[in-house]
Amino acid sequence: MVDEGRIFELISYMVVSARNLLDETPLYGPFRLVDAASRLIALLEQAGEAPSELKTLQEKIESGKYSVMQGREEFQRYLDSLVEAIVDKMILHEKREVIDEGT
């Protein structure tokens, strides 16, 4: 079961981030989104409901999210690599579903 306090904390982070983005640099928006994704995966993992693919994705998020400090181009490359990783996982997941449905 997911801890209600941690869920509230994540939602609070997201709402306060939305407000802060009105006054922050535009690059903080994407940073906050990937950070929220990482926090969500951590919640799922704590509840024992995170597949290993999500843990791998979280590690990728954590290893590169601060590239935002290195500039727009570096952060964009990092985000592109995250998108590629997610697409690869989605394709793999869809193939598994097709195989599971066929058996």
C-alpha positions in Angstrom: 0.0 0.0 0.0 1.3 3.4 -0.9 1.9 5.8 2.0 -0.8 8.5 2.0 1.5 11.0 3.5 4.0 10.5 0.7 1.3 10.8 -1.9 0.2 14.1 -0.3 3.8 15.2 -0.3 4.2 14.4 -4.0 1.0 16.2 -4.9 2.0 19.2 -2.8 5.4 19.3 -4.6 3.6 19.2 -8.0 1.1 22.0 -7.1 3.7 24.3 -5.5 6.0 23.7 -8.4 3.2 24.7 -10.8 2.9 28.0 -8.9 6.6 28.6 -8.7 7.0 28.0 -12.5 5.2 31.3 -13.1 8.3 33.0 -11.8 11.1 30.6 -12.5 13.2 30.0 -15.6 11.4 27.9 -18.2 13.9 25.0 -17.9 12.7 24.3 -14.4 9.4 23.0 -15.7 10.8 19.9 -17.5 13.2 19.4 -14.5 10.3 19.4 -12.1 8.3 17.0 -14.2 11.1 14.4 -14.4 11.8 14.9 -10.7 8.1 14.2 -10.0 8.2 11.1 -12.2 11.2 9.8 -10.1 9.3 10.5 -6.9 6.3 8.7 -8.1 8.4 5.6 -9.0 9.9 5.8 -5.5 6.4 5.7 -4.0 5.5 2.7 -6.1 8.7 1.0 -5.2 8.1 1.6 -1.5 4.7 -0.1 -1.9 6.3 -3.0 -3.7 4.4 -2.1 -6.9 7.2 -0.8 -9.2 8.3 -3.1 -11.9 12.1 -3.3 -12.4 11.8 -1.3 -15.6 10.5 1.6 -13.6 13.4 1.3 -11.2 15.8 1.4 -14.1 14.1 4.5 -15.5 14.3 6.2 -12.1 18.0 5.5 -12.0 18.3 7.1 -15.4 16.3 10.1 -14.2 18.3 10.6 -11.1 21.7 10.2 -13.0 20.9 13.0 -15.4 18.2 15.4 -14.1 20.7 17.9 -12.8 22.1 18.3 -16.3 19.6 21.2 -16.4 22.4 23.2 -14.7 24.7 22.6 -17.7 22.4 24.4 -20.1 19.5 23.9 -22.4 21.2 21.7 -25.0 22.7 19.3 -22.5 19.4 19.0 -20.7 17.6 18.5 -24.0 19.9 15.6 -24.9 19.2 14.1 -21.5 15.4 14.5 -22.0 15.7 13.0 -25.5 17.5 9.9 -24.0 14.7 9.6 -21.4 12.1 9.6 -24.1 14.0 7.0 -26.1 14.3 4.8 -23.0 10.5 5.1 -22.3 9.6 4.4 -25.9 11.8 1.3 -25.9 10.1 0.1 -22.6 6.6 0.8 -24.0 7.4 -1.2 -27.2 8.7 -4.1 -25.1 5.7 -3.9 -22.8 3.3 -4.0 -25.8 5.1 -7.0 -27.3 4.7 -8.8 -23.9 1.0 -8.0 -23.8 0.6 -9.4 -27.4 2.5 -12.5 -26.4 0.5 -12.9 -23.2 -2.8 -12.5 -25.0 -1.8 -15.1 -27.6 -1.1 -17.8 -25.0 
